[in-house]
């Protein structure tokens, strides 16, 4: 993969194709050393959360990119997929509102997801 943004693009496309809600990408690289980007989405239910996780893993796996770790994959509230330079957060709607990562990282730069998935 030439560019981390290409991996983020693949992630967003997989989430979009599997009907994830409200996909956001935040560039946090200038704020922290933990990651360059957060990809955030939510799902209607735990079955969709699992399907979104599997879609992201499959799509990125085809590009030779595998997660360093996955947390919460047995949870029905929040799945965190750590790919090193970017992290994918898949929430239930309620937990997304509760944790409000977009507010916490509001100093990050929001990317235009529609432009990424074109």
Backbone atoms as SQL, in Angstrom:
CREATE TABLE atoms (id INTEGER PRIMARY KEY, chain TEXT, resi INTEGER, resn TEXT, atom TEXT, x REAL, y REAL, z REAL);
INSERT INTO atoms VALUES
  (1, 'A', 1, 'UNK', 'N', 0.858, -1.172, 0.000),
  (2, 'A', 1, 'UNK', 'CA', 0.000, 0.000, 0.000),
  (3, 'A', 1, 'UNK', 'C', 0.903, 1.233, 0.000),
  (4, 'A', 2, 'UNK', 'N', 0.695, 2.088, -0.947),
  (5, 'A', 2, 'UNK', 'CA', 1.535, 3.270, -1.107),
  (6, 'A', 2, 'UNK', 'C', 1.309, 4.307, -0.021),
  (7, 'A', 3, 'UNK', 'N', 0.098, 4.366, 0.464),
  (8, 'A', 3, 'UNK', 'CA', -0.283, 5.511, 1.264),
  (9, 'A', 3, 'UNK', 'C', -1.294, 5.081, 2.315),
  (10, 'A', 4, 'UNK', 'N', -1.121, 5.563, 3.519),
  (11, 'A', 4, 'UNK', 'CA', -2.060, 5.216, 4.586),
  (12, 'A', 4, 'UNK', 'C', -3.469, 5.694, 4.253),
  (13, 'A', 5, 'UNK', 'N', -3.562, 6.787, 3.533),
  (14, 'A', 5, 'UNK', 'CA', -4.881, 7.296, 3.144),
  (15, 'A', 5, 'UNK', 'C', -5.601, 6.328, 2.200),
  (16, 'A', 6, 'UNK', 'N', -4.840, 5.548, 1.432),
  (17, 'A', 6, 'UNK', 'CA', -5.461, 4.516, 0.596),
  (18, 'A', 6, 'UNK', 'C', -6.134, 3.456, 1.467),
  (19, 'A', 7, 'UNK', 'N', -5.486, 3.083, 2.556),
  (20, 'A', 7, 'UNK', 'CA', -6.070, 2.108, 3.481),
  (21, 'A', 7, 'UNK', 'C', -7.315, 2.681, 4.155),
  (22, 'A', 8, 'UNK', 'N', -7.264, 3.945, 4.508),
  (23, 'A', 8, 'UNK', 'CA', -8.435, 4.609, 5.095),
  (24, 'A', 8, 'UNK', 'C', -9.570, 4.639, 4.074),
  (25, 'A', 9, 'UNK', 'N', -9.239, 4.892, 2.832),
  (26, 'A', 9, 'UNK', 'CA', -10.241, 4.912, 1.756),
  (27, 'A', 9, 'UNK', 'C', -10.900, 3.531, 1.610),
  (28, 'A', 10, 'UNK', 'N', -10.103, 2.472, 1.603),
  (29, 'A', 10, 'UNK', 'CA', -10.634, 1.107, 1.520),
  (30, 'A', 10, 'UNK', 'C', -11.564, 0.837, 2.696),
  (31, 'A', 11, 'UNK', 'N', -11.161, 1.280, 3.869),
  (32, 'A', 11, 'UNK', 'CA', -11.972, 1.102, 5.077),
  (33, 'A', 11, 'UNK', 'C', -13.313, 1.801, 4.939),
  (34, 'A', 12, 'UNK', 'N', -13.282, 3.041, 4.508),
  (35, 'A', 12, 'UNK', 'CA', -14.525, 3.812, 4.361),
  (36, 'A', 12, 'UNK', 'C', -15.450, 3.190, 3.325),
  (37, 'A', 13, 'UNK', 'N', -14.877, 2.705, 2.235),
  (38, 'A', 13, 'UNK', 'CA', -15.697, 2.055, 1.206),
  (39, 'A', 13, 'UNK', 'C', -16.360, 0.800, 1.756),
  (40, 'A', 14, 'UNK', 'N', -15.612, 0.001, 2.500),
  (41, 'A', 14, 'UNK', 'CA', -16.182, -1.219, 3.084),
  (42, 'A', 14, 'UNK', 'C', -17.303, -0.879, 4.054),
  (43, 'A', 15, 'UNK', 'N', -17.099, 0.124, 4.882),
  (44, 'A', 15, 'UNK', 'CA', -18.137, 0.541, 5.828),
  (45, 'A', 15, 'UNK', 'C', -19.366, 1.058, 5.091),
  (46, 'A', 16, 'UNK', 'N', -19.136, 1.870, 4.075),
  (47, 'A', 16, 'UNK', 'CA', -20.241, 2.437, 3.307),
  (48, 'A', 16, 'UNK', 'C', -21.032, 1.345, 2.579),
  (49, 'A', 17, 'UNK', 'N', -20.340, 0.413, 1.973),
  (50, 'A', 17, 'UNK', 'CA', -21.004, -0.670, 1.241),
  (51, 'A', 17, 'UNK', 'C', -21.839, -1.563, 2.152),
  (52, 'A', 18, 'UNK', 'N', -21.489, -1.586, 3.426),
  (53, 'A', 18, 'UNK', 'CA', -22.238, -2.402, 4.388),
  (54, 'A', 18, 'UNK', 'C', -23.132, -1.538, 5.281),
  (55, 'A', 19, 'UNK', 'N', -23.437, -0.354, 4.779),
  (56, 'A', 19, 'UNK', 'CA', -24.455, 0.540, 5.355),
  (57, 'A', 19, 'UNK', 'C', -24.160, 1.020, 6.771),
  (58, 'A', 20, 'UNK', 'N', -22.886, 1.272, 7.053),
  (59, 'A', 20, 'UNK', 'CA', -22.540, 1.895, 8.330),
  (60, 'A', 20, 'UNK', 'C', -23.160, 3.284, 8.385),
  (61, 'A', 21, 'UNK', 'N', -23.482, 3.722, 9.568),
  (62, 'A', 21, 'UNK', 'CA', -24.066, 5.046, 9.762),
  (63, 'A', 21, 'UNK', 'C', -22.980, 6.078, 10.049),
  (64, 'A', 22, 'UNK', 'N', -23.144, 7.266, 9.477),
  (65, 'A', 22, 'UNK', 'CA', -22.370, 8.454, 9.839),
  (66, 'A', 22, 'UNK', 'C', -20.859, 8.203, 9.928),
  (67, 'A', 23, 'UNK', 'N', -20.276, 7.801, 8.820),
  (68, 'A', 23, 'UNK', 'CA', -18.838, 7.523, 8.780),
  (69, 'A', 23, 'UNK', 'C', -18.070, 8.845, 8.851),
  (70, 'A', 24, 'UNK', 'N', -17.109, 8.898, 9.753),
  (71, 'A', 24, 'UNK', 'CA', -16.255, 10.082, 9.912),
  (72, 'A', 24, 'UNK', 'C', -14.796, 9.647, 9.897),
  (73, 'A', 25, 'UNK', 'N', -13.948, 10.500, 9.358),
  (74, 'A', 25, 'UNK', 'CA', -12.502, 10.287, 9.408),
  (75, 'A', 25, 'UNK', 'C', -11.885, 11.548, 9.993),
  (76, 'A', 26, 'UNK', 'N', -11.093, 11.356, 11.042),
  (77, 'A', 26, 'UNK', 'CA', -10.426, 12.478, 11.700),
  (78, 'A', 26, 'UNK', 'C', -8.917, 12.287, 11.589),
  (79, 'A', 27, 'UNK', 'N', -8.241, 13.281, 11.060),
  (80, 'A', 27, 'UNK', 'CA', -6.780, 13.305, 11.002),
  (81, 'A', 27, 'UNK', 'C', -6.297, 13.802, 12.359),
  (82, 'A', 28, 'UNK', 'N', -5.674, 12.898, 13.124),
  (83, 'A', 28, 'UNK', 'CA', -5.204, 13.258, 14.468),
  (84, 'A', 28, 'UNK', 'C', -3.680, 13.218, 14.565),
  (85, 'A', 29, 'UNK', 'N', -3.020, 12.994, 13.441),
  (86, 'A', 29, 'UNK', 'CA', -1.570, 12.829, 13.431),
  (87, 'A', 29, 'UNK', 'C', -0.798, 13.990, 14.016),
  (88, 'A', 30, 'UNK', 'N', -1.321, 15.191, 13.869),
  (89, 'A', 30, 'UNK', 'CA', -0.628, 16.367, 14.401),
  (90, 'A', 30, 'UNK', 'C', -0.913, 16.584, 15.893),
  (91, 'A', 31, 'UNK', 'N', -1.810, 15.767, 16.459),
  (92, 'A', 31, 'UNK', 'CA', -2.196, 15.923, 17.860),
  (93, 'A', 31, 'UNK', 'C', -1.599, 14.866, 18.781),
  (94, 'A', 32, 'UNK', 'N', -1.236, 13.712, 18.213),
  (95, 'A', 32, 'UNK', 'CA', -0.810, 12.593, 19.043),
  (96, 'A', 32, 'UNK', 'C', 0.109, 11.668, 18.258),
  (97, 'A', 33, 'UNK', 'N', 0.794, 10.804, 18.965),
  (98, 'A', 33, 'UNK', 'CA', 1.639, 9.804, 18.315),
  (99, 'A', 33, 'UNK', 'C', 0.963, 8.437, 18.256),
  (100, 'A', 34, 'UNK', 'N', -0.247, 8.313, 18.797),
  (101, 'A', 34, 'UNK', 'CA', -0.893, 6.996, 18.841),
  (102, 'A', 34, 'UNK', 'C', -1.379, 6.522, 17.478),
  (103, 'A', 35, 'UNK', 'N', -1.695, 7.444, 16.591),
  (104, 'A', 35, 'UNK', 'CA', -2.244, 7.086, 15.290),
  (105, 'A', 35, 'UNK', 'C', -2.303, 8.331, 14.411),
  (106, 'A', 36, 'UNK', 'N', -2.457, 8.106, 13.117),
  (107, 'A', 36, 'UNK', 'CA', -2.619, 9.225, 12.184),
  (108, 'A', 36, 'UNK', 'C', -4.088, 9.577, 11.968),
  (109, 'A', 37, 'UNK', 'N', -4.933, 8.542, 11.908),
  (110, 'A', 37, 'UNK', 'CA', -6.352, 8.758, 11.603),
  (111, 'A', 37, 'UNK', 'C', -7.234, 7.895, 12.491),
  (112, 'A', 38, 'UNK', 'N', -8.402, 8.421, 12.810),
  (113, 'A', 38, 'UNK', 'CA', -9.491, 7.642, 13.387),
  (114, 'A', 38, 'UNK', 'C', -10.586, 7.562, 12.336),
  (115, 'A', 39, 'UNK', 'N', -11.090, 6.362, 12.119),
  (116, 'A', 39, 'UNK', 'CA', -12.272, 6.152, 11.288),
  (117, 'A', 39, 'UNK', 'C', -13.373, 5.737, 12.251),
  (118, 'A', 40, 'UNK', 'N', -14.489, 6.459, 12.225),
  (119, 'A', 40, 'UNK', 'CA', -15.567, 6.240, 13.190),
  (120, 'A', 40, 'UNK', 'C', -16.871, 5.998, 12.441),
  (121, 'A', 41, 'UNK', 'N', -17.614, 5.002, 12.900),
  (122, 'A', 41, 'UNK', 'CA', -18.928, 4.718, 12.316),
  (123, 'A', 41, 'UNK', 'C', -19.788, 4.066, 13.386),
  (124, 'A', 42, 'UNK', 'N', -21.083, 4.018, 13.135),
  (125, 'A', 42, 'UNK', 'CA', -21.941, 3.269, 14.043),
  (126, 'A', 42, 'UNK', 'C', -22.861, 2.349, 13.268),
  (127, 'A', 43, 'UNK', 'N', -23.413, 1.400, 14.010),
  (128, 'A', 43, 'UNK', 'CA', -24.261, 0.360, 13.430),
  (129, 'A', 43, 'UNK', 'C', -25.595, 0.322, 14.157),
  (130, 'A', 44, 'UNK', 'N', -26.584, -0.241, 13.477),
  (131, 'A', 44, 'UNK', 'CA', -27.933, -0.314, 14.041),
  (132, 'A', 44, 'UNK', 'C', -28.051, -1.360, 15.138),
  (133, 'A', 45, 'UNK', 'N', -27.246, -2.417, 15.054),
  (134, 'A', 45, 'UNK', 'CA', -27.345, -3.495, 16.042),
  (135, 'A', 45, 'UNK', 'C', -26.035, -4.278, 16.073),
  (136, 'A', 46, 'UNK', 'N', -25.948, -5.242, 16.995),
  (137, 'A', 46, 'UNK', 'CA', -24.699, -5.976, 17.159),
  (138, 'A', 46, 'UNK', 'C', -24.370, -6.848, 15.951),
  (139, 'A', 47, 'UNK', 'N', -25.375, -7.357, 15.251),
  (140, 'A', 47, 'UNK', 'CA', -25.108, -8.137, 14.037),
  (141, 'A', 47, 'UNK', 'C', -24.455, -7.270, 12.964),
  (142, 'A', 48, 'UNK', 'N', -24.946, -6.050, 12.807),
  (143, 'A', 48, 'UNK', 'CA', -24.343, -5.160, 11.816),
  (144, 'A', 48, 'UNK', 'C', -22.935, -4.752, 12.245),
  (145, 'A', 49, 'UNK', 'N', -22.720, -4.552, 13.543),
  (146, 'A', 49, 'UNK', 'CA', -21.373, -4.216, 14.017),
  (147, 'A', 49, 'UNK', 'C', -20.384, -5.303, 13.605),
  (148, 'A', 50, 'UNK', 'N', -20.754, -6.548, 13.834),
  (149, 'A', 50, 'UNK', 'CA', -19.878, -7.671, 13.483),
  (150, 'A', 50, 'UNK', 'C', -19.666, -7.729, 11.965),
  (151, 'A', 51, 'UNK', 'N', -20.738, -7.496, 11.197),
  (152, 'A', 51, 'UNK', 'CA', -20.624, -7.505, 9.732),
  (153, 'A', 51, 'UNK', 'C', -19.692, -6.395, 9.251),
  (154, 'A', 52, 'UNK', 'N', -19.767, -5.224, 9.878),
  (155, 'A', 52, 'UNK', 'CA', -18.879, -4.117, 9.506),
  (156, 'A', 52, 'UNK', 'C', -17.428, -4.471, 9.810),
  (157, 'A', 53, 'UNK', 'N', -17.197, -5.057, 10.977),
  (158, 'A', 53, 'UNK', 'CA', -15.842, -5.482, 11.332),
  (159, 'A', 53, 'UNK', 'C', -15.305, -6.468, 10.299),
  (160, 'A', 54, 'UNK', 'N', -16.107, -7.461, 9.962),
  (161, 'A', 54, 'UNK', 'CA', -15.673, -8.472, 8.994),
  (162, 'A', 54, 'UNK', 'C', -15.421, -7.862, 7.616),
  (163, 'A', 55, 'UNK', 'N', -16.259, -6.914, 7.213),
  (164, 'A', 55, 'UNK', 'CA', -16.087, -6.264, 5.908),
  (165, 'A', 55, 'UNK', 'C', -14.778, -5.482, 5.851),
  (166, 'A', 56, 'UNK', 'N', -14.466, -4.773, 6.924),
  (167, 'A', 56, 'UNK', 'CA', -13.212, -4.009, 6.977),
  (168, 'A', 56, 'UNK', 'C', -12.018, -4.964, 6.948),
  (169, 'A', 57, 'UNK', 'N', -12.076, -6.018, 7.769),
  (170, 'A', 57, 'UNK', 'CA', -10.975, -6.987, 7.792),
  (171, 'A', 57, 'UNK', 'C', -10.757, -7.630, 6.423),
  (172, 'A', 58, 'UNK', 'N', -11.842, -8.014, 5.770),
  (173, 'A', 58, 'UNK', 'CA', -11.740, -8.662, 4.465),
  (174, 'A', 58, 'UNK', 'C', -11.182, -7.707, 3.408),
  (175, 'A', 59, 'UNK', 'N', -11.719, -6.503, 3.356),
  (176, 'A', 59, 'UNK', 'CA', -11.274, -5.532, 2.348),
  (177, 'A', 59, 'UNK', 'C', -9.807, -5.160, 2.522),
  (178, 'A', 60, 'UNK', 'N', -9.407, -4.892, 3.750),
  (179, 'A', 60, 'UNK', 'CA', -8.009, -4.536, 3.988),
  (180, 'A', 60, 'UNK', 'C', -7.098, -5.750, 3.848),
  (181, 'A', 61, 'UNK', 'N', -7.603, -6.924, 4.228),
  (182, 'A', 61, 'UNK', 'CA', -6.822, -8.152, 4.080),
  (183, 'A', 61, 'UNK', 'C', -6.431, -8.399, 2.630),
  (184, 'A', 62, 'UNK', 'N', -7.335, -8.098, 1.707),
  (185, 'A', 62, 'UNK', 'CA', -7.039, -8.248, 0.276),
  (186, 'A', 62, 'UNK', 'C', -5.906, -7.323, -0.158),
  (187, 'A', 63, 'UNK', 'N', -5.737, -6.222, 0.566),
  (188, 'A', 63, 'UNK', 'CA', -4.656, -5.276, 0.273),
  (189, 'A', 63, 'UNK', 'C', -3.404, -5.588, 1.100),
  (190, 'A', 64, 'UNK', 'N', -3.440, -6.704, 1.836),
  (191, 'A', 64, 'UNK', 'CA', -2.287, -7.098, 2.638),
  (192, 'A', 64, 'UNK', 'C', -2.157, -6.359, 3.949),
  (193, 'A', 65, 'UNK', 'N', -3.252, -5.791, 4.421),
  (194, 'A', 65, 'UNK', 'CA', -3.226, -5.026, 5.670),
  (195, 'A', 65, 'UNK', 'C', -4.068, -5.758, 6.708),
  (196, 'A', 66, 'UNK', 'N', -3.442, -6.075, 7.832),
  (197, 'A', 66, 'UNK', 'CA', -4.140, -6.777, 8.904),
  (198, 'A', 66, 'UNK', 'C', -4.058, -5.973, 10.191),
  (199, 'A', 67, 'UNK', 'N', -5.080, -6.075, 11.023),
  (200, 'A', 67, 'UNK', 'CA', -5.061, -5.308, 12.269),
  (201, 'A', 67, 'UNK', 'C', -3.982, -5.815, 13.218),
  (202, 'A', 68, 'UNK', 'N', -3.387, -4.875, 13.945),
  (203, 'A', 68, 'UNK', 'CA', -2.443, -5.254, 14.989),
  (204, 'A', 68, 'UNK', 'C', -3.196, -5.874, 16.155),
  (205, 'A', 69, 'UNK', 'N', -4.401, -5.372, 16.382),
  (206, 'A', 69, 'UNK', 'CA', -5.267, -5.945, 17.425),
  (207, 'A', 69, 'UNK', 'C', -6.690, -5.475, 17.204),
  (208, 'A', 70, 'UNK', 'N', -7.597, -6.256, 17.759),
  (209, 'A', 70, 'UNK', 'CA', -9.019, -5.913, 17.742),
  (210, 'A', 70, 'UNK', 'C', -9.518, -6.058, 19.169),
  (211, 'A', 71, 'UNK', 'N', -10.191, -5.042, 19.642),
  (212, 'A', 71, 'UNK', 'CA', -10.772, -5.090, 20.984),
  (213, 'A', 71, 'UNK', 'C', -12.277, -4.926, 20.879),
  (214, 'A', 72, 'UNK', 'N', -12.984, -5.610, 21.761),
  (215, 'A', 72, 'UNK', 'CA', -14.430, -5.454, 21.825),
  (216, 'A', 72, 'UNK', 'C', -15.189, -6.267, 20.810),
  (217, 'A', 73, 'UNK', 'N', -14.514, -7.209, 20.125),
  (218, 'A', 73, 'UNK', 'CA', -15.227, -7.943, 19.089),
  (219, 'A', 73, 'UNK', 'C', -16.262, -8.913, 19.643),
  (220, 'A', 74, 'UNK', 'N', -16.297, -9.079, 20.933),
  (221, 'A', 74, 'UNK', 'CA', -17.370, -9.857, 21.551),
  (222, 'A', 74, 'UNK', 'C', -18.390, -8.930, 22.216),
  (223, 'A', 75, 'UNK', 'N', -18.135, -7.674, 22.115),
  (224, 'A', 75, 'UNK', 'CA', -19.020, -6.665, 22.700),
  (225, 'A', 75, 'UNK', 'C', -20.079, -6.264, 21.695),
  (226, 'A', 76, 'UNK', 'N', -21.162, -5.759, 22.193),
  (227, 'A', 76, 'UNK', 'CA', -22.182, -5.246, 21.290),
  (228, 'A', 76, 'UNK', 'C', -22.255, -3.728, 21.351),
  (229, 'A', 77, 'UNK', 'N', -21.194, -3.097, 21.851),
  (230, 'A', 77, 'UNK', 'CA', -21.233, -1.653, 22.042),
  (231, 'A', 77, 'UNK', 'C', -20.143, -0.899, 21.282),
  (232, 'A', 78, 'UNK', 'N', -18.940, -1.474, 21.205),
  (233, 'A', 78, 'UNK', 'CA', -17.815, -0.757, 20.613),
  (234, 'A', 78, 'UNK', 'C', -16.759, -1.758, 20.161),
  (235, 'A', 79, 'UNK', 'N', -16.415, -1.727, 18.901),
  (236, 'A', 79, 'UNK', 'CA', -15.318, -2.538, 18.371),
  (237, 'A', 79, 'UNK', 'C', -14.217, -1.575, 17.944),
  (238, 'A', 80, 'UNK', 'N', -13.003, -1.831, 18.418),
  (239, 'A', 80, 'UNK', 'CA', -11.845, -1.018, 18.067),
  (240, 'A', 80, 'UNK', 'C', -10.886, -1.896, 17.269),
  (241, 'A', 81, 'UNK', 'N', -10.568, -1.461, 16.068),
  (242, 'A', 81, 'UNK', 'CA', -9.640, -2.186, 15.201),
  (243, 'A', 81, 'UNK', 'C', -8.402, -1.317, 15.007),
  (244, 'A', 82, 'UNK', 'N', -7.286, -1.751, 15.577),
  (245, 'A', 82, 'UNK', 'CA', -6.054, -0.964, 15.543),
  (246, 'A', 82, 'UNK', 'C', -5.164, -1.460, 14.401),
  (247, 'A', 83, 'UNK', 'N', -4.990, -0.607, 13.405),
  (248, 'A', 83, 'UNK', 'CA', -4.132, -0.921, 12.268),
  (249, 'A', 83, 'UNK', 'C', -2.810, -0.155, 12.348),
  (250, 'A', 84, 'UNK', 'N', -2.495, 0.362, 13.529),
  (251, 'A', 84, 'UNK', 'CA', -1.246, 1.101, 13.707),
  (252, 'A', 84, 'UNK', 'C', -1.398, 2.551, 13.321),
  (253, 'A', 85, 'UNK', 'N', -1.293, 2.843, 12.043),
  (254, 'A', 85, 'UNK', 'CA', -1.365, 4.232, 11.593),
  (255, 'A', 85, 'UNK', 'C', -2.789, 4.771, 11.529),
  (256, 'A', 86, 'UNK', 'N', -3.756, 3.877, 11.649),
  (257, 'A', 86, 'UNK', 'CA', -5.142, 4.320, 11.760),
  (258, 'A', 86, 'UNK', 'C', -5.920, 3.327, 12.615),
  (259, 'A', 87, 'UNK', 'N', -6.959, 3.842, 13.249),
  (260, 'A', 87, 'UNK', 'CA', -7.794, 3.044, 14.147),
  (261, 'A', 87, 'UNK', 'C', -9.239, 3.175, 13.689),
  (262, 'A', 88, 'UNK', 'N', -9.924, 2.039, 13.615),
  (263, 'A', 88, 'UNK', 'CA', -11.331, 2.015, 13.230),
  (264, 'A', 88, 'UNK', 'C', -12.163, 1.783, 14.486),
  (265, 'A', 89, 'UNK', 'N', -13.132, 2.659, 14.718),
  (266, 'A', 89, 'UNK', 'CA', -14.059, 2.543, 15.842),
  (267, 'A', 89, 'UNK', 'C', -15.448, 2.268, 15.277),
  (268, 'A', 90, 'UNK', 'N', -16.038, 1.140, 15.651),
  (269, 'A', 90, 'UNK', 'CA', -17.402, 0.814, 15.247),
  (270, 'A', 90, 'UNK', 'C', -18.233, 0.738, 16.522),
  (271, 'A', 91, 'UNK', 'N', -19.207, 1.614, 16.614),
  (272, 'A', 91, 'UNK', 'CA', -20.012, 1.752, 17.825),
  (273, 'A', 91, 'UNK', 'C', -21.459, 1.338, 17.598),
  (274, 'A', 92, 'UNK', 'N', -22.137, 1.051, 18.715),
  (275, 'A', 92, 'UNK', 'CA', -23.596, 1.112, 18.707),
  (276, 'A', 92, 'UNK', 'C', -23.932, 2.602, 18.696),
  (277, 'A', 93, 'UNK', 'N', -25.108, 2.943, 18.256),
  (278, 'A', 93, 'UNK', 'CA', -25.486, 4.369, 18.212),
  (279, 'A', 93, 'UNK', 'C', -25.398, 5.012, 19.593),
  (280, 'A', 94, 'UNK', 'N', -25.910, 4.301, 20.589),
  (281, 'A', 94, 'UNK', 'CA', -25.944, 4.857, 21.947),
  (282, 'A', 94, 'UNK', 'C', -24.539, 5.092, 22.490),
  (283, 'A', 95, 'UNK', 'N', -23.659, 4.123, 22.290),
  (284, 'A', 95, 'UNK', 'CA', -22.309, 4.280, 22.816),
  (285, 'A', 95, 'UNK', 'C', -21.513, 5.332, 22.050),
  (286, 'A', 96, 'UNK', 'N', -21.788, 5.481, 20.783),
  (287, 'A', 96, 'UNK', 'CA', -21.115, 6.546, 20.036),
  (288, 'A', 96, 'UNK', 'C', -21.483, 7.903, 20.621),
  (289, 'A', 97, 'UNK', 'N', -22.752, 8.095, 20.920),
  (290, 'A', 97, 'UNK', 'CA', -23.180, 9.353, 21.532),
  (291, 'A', 97, 'UNK', 'C', -22.565, 9.520, 22.914),
  (292, 'A', 98, 'UNK', 'N', -22.500, 8.433, 23.675),
  (293, 'A', 98, 'UNK', 'CA', -21.967, 8.493, 25.037),
  (294, 'A', 98, 'UNK', 'C', -20.475, 8.844, 25.037),
  (295, 'A', 99, 'UNK', 'N', -19.673, 8.137, 24.244),
  (296, 'A', 99, 'UNK', 'CA', -18.223, 8.362, 24.235),
  (297, 'A', 99, 'UNK', 'C', -17.816, 9.596, 23.435),
  (298, 'A', 100, 'UNK', 'N', -18.592, 9.946, 22.433),
  (299, 'A', 100, 'UNK', 'CA', -18.424, 11.185, 21.672),
  (300, 'A', 100, 'UNK', 'C', -16.960, 11.475, 21.294),
  (301, 'A', 101, 'UNK', 'N', -16.361, 10.523, 20.625),
  (302, 'A', 101, 'UNK', 'CA', -14.959, 10.660, 20.209),
  (303, 'A', 101, 'UNK', 'C', -14.744, 11.881, 19.324),
  (304, 'A', 102, 'UNK', 'N', -15.733, 12.192, 18.504),
  (305, 'A', 102, 'UNK', 'CA', -15.596, 13.363, 17.635),
  (306, 'A', 102, 'UNK', 'C', -15.377, 14.640, 18.451),
  (307, 'A', 103, 'UNK', 'N', -16.027, 14.751, 19.591),
  (308, 'A', 103, 'UNK', 'CA', -15.840, 15.921, 20.450),
  (309, 'A', 103, 'UNK', 'C', -14.465, 15.885, 21.113),
  (310, 'A', 104, 'UNK', 'N', -14.085, 14.720, 21.600),
  (311, 'A', 104, 'UNK', 'CA', -12.795, 14.577, 22.278),
  (312, 'A', 104, 'UNK', 'C', -11.645, 14.960, 21.339),
  (313, 'A', 105, 'UNK', 'N', -11.760, 14.573, 20.068),
  (314, 'A', 105, 'UNK', 'CA', -10.716, 14.840, 19.080),
  (315, 'A', 105, 'UNK', 'C', -11.121, 15.970, 18.141),
  (316, 'A', 106, 'UNK', 'N', -11.860, 16.926, 18.652),
  (317, 'A', 106, 'UNK', 'CA', -12.376, 18.016, 17.807),
  (318, 'A', 106, 'UNK', 'C', -11.271, 18.924, 17.255),
  (319, 'A', 107, 'UNK', 'N', -10.077, 18.859, 17.822),
  (320, 'A', 107, 'UNK', 'CA', -8.957, 19.631, 17.277),
  (321, 'A', 107, 'UNK', 'C', -8.342, 18.957, 16.054),
  (322, 'A', 108, 'UNK', 'N', -8.783, 17.732, 15.789),
  (323, 'A', 108, 'UNK', 'CA', -8.323, 17.029, 14.594),
  (324, 'A', 108, 'UNK', 'C', -9.013, 17.580, 13.357),
  (325, 'A', 109, 'UNK', 'N', -8.474, 17.233, 12.212),
  (326, 'A', 109, 'UNK', 'CA', -9.042, 17.707, 10.946),
  (327, 'A', 109, 'UNK', 'C', -10.007, 16.651, 10.401),
  (328, 'A', 110, 'UNK', 'N', -11.267, 17.044, 10.209),
  (329, 'A', 110, 'UNK', 'CA', -12.264, 16.146, 9.621),
  (330, 'A', 110, 'UNK', 'C', -12.022, 16.041, 8.121),
  (331, 'A', 111, 'UNK', 'N', -11.938, 14.828, 7.619),
  (332, 'A', 111, 'UNK', 'CA', -11.791, 14.620, 6.182),
  (333, 'A', 111, 'UNK', 'C', -13.164, 14.406, 5.558),
  (334, 'A', 112, 'UNK', 'N', -13.276, 14.719, 4.295),
  (335, 'A', 112, 'UNK', 'CA', -14.531, 14.556, 3.564),
  (336, 'A', 112, 'UNK', 'C', -14.649, 13.097, 3.119),
  (337, 'A', 113, 'UNK', 'N', -15.484, 12.335, 3.811),
  (338, 'A', 113, 'UNK', 'CA', -15.633, 10.913, 3.525),
  (339, 'A', 113, 'UNK', 'C', -16.197, 10.689, 2.128),
  (340, 'A', 114, 'UNK', 'N', -17.123, 11.533, 1.699),
  (341, 'A', 114, 'UNK', 'CA', -17.683, 11.382, 0.351),
  (342, 'A', 114, 'UNK', 'C', -16.589, 11.457, -0.713),
  (343, 'A', 115, 'UNK', 'N', -15.625, 12.330, -0.516),
  (344, 'A', 115, 'UNK', 'CA', -14.511, 12.433, -1.468),
  (345, 'A', 115, 'UNK', 'C', -13.614, 11.194, -1.391),
  (346, 'A', 116, 'UNK', 'N', -13.465, 10.643, -0.202),
  (347, 'A', 116, 'UNK', 'CA', -12.619, 9.462, -0.041),
  (348, 'A', 116, 'UNK', 'C', -13.195, 8.239, -0.742),
  (349, 'A', 117, 'UNK', 'N', -14.508, 8.090, -0.714),
  (350, 'A', 117, 'UNK', 'CA', -15.105, 6.858, -1.238),
  (351, 'A', 117, 'UNK', 'C', -15.513, 6.943, -2.701),
  (352, 'A', 118, 'UNK', 'N', -15.288, 8.086, -3.330),
  (353, 'A', 118, 'UNK', 'CA', -15.621, 8.210, -4.761),
  (354, 'A', 118, 'UNK', 'C', -14.689, 7.384, -5.604);
